[in-house]
Amino acid sequence: MRQHDVMMADKKTGDDNDVGVVLETRPKTKRPPLYKVMILNDDYTPMEFVVHVLERFFGMSHAQAFELMLTVHKKGLAVVGVYTHEIAETKVALVMDFAQRHQHPLQCTMEKE
């Protein structure tokens, strides 16, 4: 067998011991800062409305939303998600608009993590 045929035979059997590793050096990209989105307790917004908001805008199951609503009720506020600035800002705006349209004083805020 010629040298070329031996190499081809090795390739065909998958017995390739000559493995090279290429290391790429990429500049480290900084992760964007994250923001906590919080729901604040008030004495007027119905609990079921808060549960609905958590399900609709934060993708929670009914059980998750109910538990978090109780946390808001007992502790005065709860973090409902952590997002990049643009997403956090959008979530806050959507929740505030939704609450106002339904005439509830529910407050939703964001702060840098």
N, C-alpha and C positions, 0 to 999 in steps of 0.2 A: 504494500500500500504506500502511496505517496503521502507526504506530510499533509497536503491539503485534504486528502481523503480521511486521514485520521482525525483531523480537526472537525470535519463535517460529521464523522461517525459519532464523535463525542457530543456534538450539538444535537444530533438526532436522538441520542439516548437520554439527553437532559443531564448528563454527567459533566457539568461545566464548573470546574473548580477555580477557574480564573475569573473571579468576580471582582469588579472594581466599584468603589463607592465614590460618588461625586458629591462633594460638599459644596452647597451653594451658600455664599455669604450674602445675605440680604440686609439692607439697612433696617434697624429696628424701628418699626412704626409704633408710635405712641397710641395707645387705646384712647378713644374719646372718653371724656369724663362722664360718669353715670349720675343719674338723678333719681331720687326716691320720690315716688308719687304717693301722697297721703290723703286719706279721707278723714275729715274732722267730725267729731260728734256735735250734734245740736239737739235742742229739746223739741224740735218741730217736725223734722223729716221722719216719715214712717220707716220703721225697720225694714219692711218688705221692699220699699223703694230703694234703700241702700243695697239690699241683696240683689235686686234687679240690675242696678248700676254695675255691681261687681261682676255679675254674670255677663252682662252685655258688653261692657267696655274692657274688661280684664280677663275674659275667657274662663272664668271660674265655674266649677260645678255648683249646683245649688248648695250642697253640703259645705264646700269650701267658702262660698260667699256668706253663708249663714254664720259660720264660725268667725270669719273676719268681721262681719257686722257686729257680732257680740263683743269682739275685741275693741272695736271703735266705741261701742256703747259703754263698756266698762272702763277703758283706759283713756278715752277722750280723743284718740286718733290711732290710726294703724297705717303702716306702709302696705300699699296694695300692689306695688310693682316697682322695678328698677329698670330704667331705660336710658337711652341716649337723650340728649337735650331736646332734639326735635320731636321724638316720639313722646317723651314725657310732657312736653308743652302741648302737644296735640291731644293727649289723653285728658289733661287738666281742662283744656278748652271744651272738649266734647262733653265731659261730665258736668261742668259748670253750665253749659248751654242747655243740656238735657234737664238739669235740676231747675233752672230758671223757667224753661218752657212748661214744666209741671208744677211751677209755683212752690218749690221747696227751697229752703235756704241752705241746702247741703253745700259744704265747702270742700274743695279738692285743691291741694297745693303740691308744689314740688320744691325740693331742695337738693343741693349738690351732696353726693354721698361722701 
